[in-house]
């Protein structure tokens, strides 16, 4: 995995689109082989196996974005739609059973502003239109952070962003979230407004509209 990540970094730094396309196909073939050769005793829900699959899916997404950046001299709606669908299908096929790992992939994607926004907008819309279920403290945090990451790429006056924002704002924090945060990190809890009778909806509004990026990043690993 480390060698693959290094090869990706080299393709990125040295502007080698052919090498990036080759690596993308290698990753896809590896995912297929991984599934074929998977020990039947290892369930999809095995954390180690899911983490490995999610890591390779994340690399596939980044390589797809890199290849598309170098191939598109001008905006091509057909090509953008094709790449977007390919990314979405890859995520769904390999991680559709694990909403938490889907969120991890979205959080790890190396997107670069508007250039990747047209590709990733349908992907964000596809996987963030509803919150994961069951909604644990950690999956709630991942969902909110993924929505905020989408906001950095999707134009905020677009219907796509307004739809995502509406879905996120209608997702209150799980019960006892603030108590959990206080026990996990007093430092982070000190940055939350000390407002009596805060509800889960207030927490969501704070994370989406008021909290800093540093706060959200630290919240992912309190």
C-alpha positions as CSV (number, residue, x, y, z in Angstrom):
1,X,0.0,0.0,0.0
2,X,2.8,2.4,0.8
3,X,4.5,1.7,-2.5
4,X,1.2,2.4,-4.3
5,X,0.8,5.7,-2.4
6,X,4.3,6.7,-3.3
7,X,3.6,5.9,-7.0
8,X,0.6,8.1,-6.8
9,X,2.6,11.0,-5.3
10,X,5.2,10.6,-8.1
11,X,2.5,10.7,-10.8
12,X,1.1,13.8,-9.2
13,X,4.4,15.6,-8.8
14,X,5.8,14.6,-12.2
15,X,2.6,15.0,-14.2
16,X,2.5,11.5,-15.6
17,X,-1.1,10.9,-16.7
18,X,-0.3,7.6,-18.4
19,X,1.3,6.3,-15.3
20,X,-1.7,7.4,-13.2
21,X,-4.1,5.7,-15.6
22,X,-2.1,2.5,-15.3
23,X,-2.0,2.7,-11.5
24,X,-5.8,3.2,-11.5
25,X,-6.3,0.0,-13.5
26,X,-3.9,-1.9,-11.2
27,X,-5.9,-0.8,-8.2
28,X,-9.2,-1.9,-9.8
29,X,-7.8,-5.3,-10.7
30,X,-6.4,-5.7,-7.2
31,X,-9.8,-5.0,-5.6
32,X,-11.3,-7.7,-7.9
33,X,-8.6,-10.2,-6.9
34,X,-8.9,-9.3,-3.3
35,X,-12.6,-10.2,-3.4
36,X,-12.1,-13.4,-5.3
37,X,-9.3,-14.6,-3.0
38,X,-10.9,-13.4,0.2
39,X,-11.1,-16.1,2.8
40,X,-14.8,-17.0,3.2
41,X,-14.2,-17.0,7.0
42,X,-13.4,-13.2,6.8
43,X,-16.7,-11.4,6.8
44,X,-17.3,-8.1,4.9
45,X,-17.8,-6.5,8.3
46,X,-14.3,-7.5,9.5
47,X,-12.7,-4.1,10.4
48,X,-9.3,-4.9,9.0
49,X,-10.6,-6.1,5.7
50,X,-12.9,-3.1,5.3
51,X,-10.2,-0.7,6.2
52,X,-7.9,-2.2,3.5
53,X,-10.7,-2.1,0.9
54,X,-11.5,1.5,1.8
55,X,-7.9,2.5,1.5
56,X,-7.6,1.1,-2.1
57,X,-11.0,2.6,-3.1
58,X,-9.7,6.0,-1.8
59,X,-6.6,5.6,-4.0
60,X,-8.8,4.7,-7.0
61,X,-10.8,7.9,-6.5
62,X,-7.7,10.1,-6.3
63,X,-6.2,8.5,-9.4
64,X,-9.4,8.9,-11.3
65,X,-9.4,12.6,-10.5
66,X,-5.8,13.0,-11.4
67,X,-6.2,11.2,-14.8
68,X,-9.2,13.4,-15.6
69,X,-7.4,16.6,-14.8
70,X,-4.7,15.8,-17.3
71,X,-7.0,14.5,-20.0
72,X,-9.6,17.3,-20.1
73,X,-8.3,20.3,-21.9
74,X,-11.8,21.8,-21.7
75,X,-14.9,20.9,-19.8
76,X,-16.5,17.9,-21.3
77,X,-19.9,17.1,-19.7
78,X,-19.9,13.6,-21.1
79,X,-16.5,12.7,-19.8
80,X,-17.2,14.3,-16.4
81,X,-20.4,12.3,-16.1
82,X,-18.6,9.1,-17.0
83,X,-15.8,9.5,-14.5
84,X,-18.3,10.6,-11.8
85,X,-20.4,7.5,-12.4
86,X,-17.3,5.3,-12.4
87,X,-16.2,6.7,-9.0
88,X,-19.7,6.4,-7.5
89,X,-20.1,2.8,-8.7
90,X,-16.7,1.8,-7.4
91,X,-17.5,3.1,-3.9
92,X,-21.0,1.5,-4.0
93,X,-19.8,-1.9,-5.2
94,X,-17.0,-2.2,-2.7
95,X,-18.2,-0.3,0.3
96,X,-22.0,-0.1,-0.1
97,X,-22.5,-2.3,2.9
98,X,-20.5,0.1,5.1
99,X,-21.7,3.7,5.2
100,X,-18.9,4.6,7.7
101,X,-16.2,3.5,5.2
102,X,-17.9,5.4,2.4
103,X,-17.6,8.5,4.5
104,X,-13.9,7.8,5.1
105,X,-13.3,7.6,1.4
106,X,-15.1,10.9,0.8
107,X,-13.1,12.5,3.6
108,X,-9.8,11.3,2.2
109,X,-10.3,12.3,-1.4
110,X,-7.7,14.8,-2.7
111,X,-10.0,17.2,-4.5
112,X,-8.8,20.5,-5.9
113,X,-11.5,23.1,-6.0
114,X,-13.8,23.6,-9.0
115,X,-11.7,21.5,-11.3
116,X,-12.9,18.4,-9.4
117,X,-16.2,19.8,-8.2
118,X,-18.1,18.8,-11.4
119,X,-17.0,15.2,-11.0
120,X,-17.5,14.9,-7.2
121,X,-20.8,16.8,-6.9
122,X,-22.9,13.8,-8.1
123,X,-20.8,11.5,-5.8
124,X,-21.5,13.7,-2.8
125,X,-25.1,14.0,-3.7
126,X,-25.3,10.2,-4.1
127,X,-23.8,9.3,-0.7
128,X,-24.6,12.3,1.5
129,X,-28.3,12.9,0.7
130,X,-29.1,11.0,3.9
131,X,-27.2,10.4,7.1
132,X,-25.7,6.9,7.8
133,X,-27.7,4.4,9.8
134,X,-27.3,3.6,12.6
135,X,-26.1,7.1,13.5
136,X,-23.4,6.7,16.1
137,X,-21.3,9.5,17.5
138,X,-18.4,8.7,15.1
139,X,-20.6,8.2,12.0
140,X,-22.4,11.5,12.8
141,X,-19.0,13.3,13.0
142,X,-17.8,11.8,9.7
143,X,-21.1,12.7,8.0
144,X,-20.9,16.3,9.1
145,X,-17.3,16.6,8.2
146,X,-18.0,15.1,4.8
147,X,-20.8,17.6,4.1
148,X,-18.4,20.4,5.1
149,X,-15.8,19.0,2.7
150,X,-18.5,19.0,-0.1
151,X,-19.2,22.6,0.7
152,X,-15.6,23.5,-0.2
153,X,-16.1,22.1,-3.7
154,X,-19.7,22.6,-4.6
155,X,-20.9,26.1,-5.4
156,X,-22.9,27.2,-2.4
157,X,-25.6,28.8,-4.5
158,X,-26.2,25.6,-6.5
159,X,-29.2,23.3,-6.0
160,X,-26.9,20.4,-5.2
161,X,-25.3,22.2,-2.2
162,X,-28.7,23.5,-1.0
163,X,-30.1,20.0,-1.1
164,X,-27.1,18.6,0.9
165,X,-27.2,21.4,3.4
166,X,-30.9,20.8,4.0
167,X,-30.3,17.1,4.5
168,X,-27.5,17.7,7.0
169,X,-29.4,20.4,8.9
170,X,-32.2,18.0,9.4
171,X,-29.9,15.5,11.0
172,X,-29.6,16.2,14.7
173,X,-26.7,14.9,16.8
174,X,-27.2,11.6,18.5
175,X,-28.6,11.7,22.1
176,X,-25.9,12.4,24.7
177,X,-23.4,13.6,22.0
178,X,-22.3,16.5,24.1
179,X,-21.7,14.3,27.1
180,X,-19.7,11.9,25.0
181,X,-17.6,14.8,23.6
182,X,-17.0,16.1,27.1
183,X,-15.7,12.7,28.2
184,X,-13.6,12.3,25.0
185,X,-12.0,15.7,24.9
186,X,-12.5,18.5,27.4
187,X,-10.4,20.8,25.1
188,X,-12.8,20.4,22.2
189,X,-15.8,20.7,24.5
190,X,-14.5,24.0,25.8
191,X,-14.8,25.4,22.2
192,X,-18.5,24.5,22.1
193,X,-20.8,27.4,23.1
194,X,-21.9,27.0,26.7
195,X,-25.6,27.4,25.9
196,X,-28.2,25.8,28.2
197,X,-30.7,23.4,26.7
198,X,-28.8,22.8,23.5
199,X,-30.5,20.2,21.3
200,X,-29.1,17.9,18.7
201,X,-30.2,20.3,16.0
202,X,-28.2,23.1,17.7
203,X,-25.1,20.9,17.6
204,X,-25.5,20.2,13.9
205,X,-25.9,23.9,13.1
206,X,-22.8,24.7,15.1
207,X,-20.7,22.1,13.3
208,X,-21.9,23.1,9.8
209,X,-22.0,26.9,10.2
210,X,-19.8,28.0,13.1
211,X,-17.1,25.5,13.9
212,X,-13.7,26.0,12.4
213,X,-12.0,23.5,10.1
214,X,-9.4,22.7,12.8
215,X,-12.2,21.9,15.3
216,X,-13.8,19.5,12.9
217,X,-10.5,17.9,12.0
218,X,-9.7,17.4,15.7
219,X,-13.2,16.1,16.2
220,X,-12.5,13.2,13.8
221,X,-9.8,12.0,16.2
222,X,-10.6,13.4,19.7
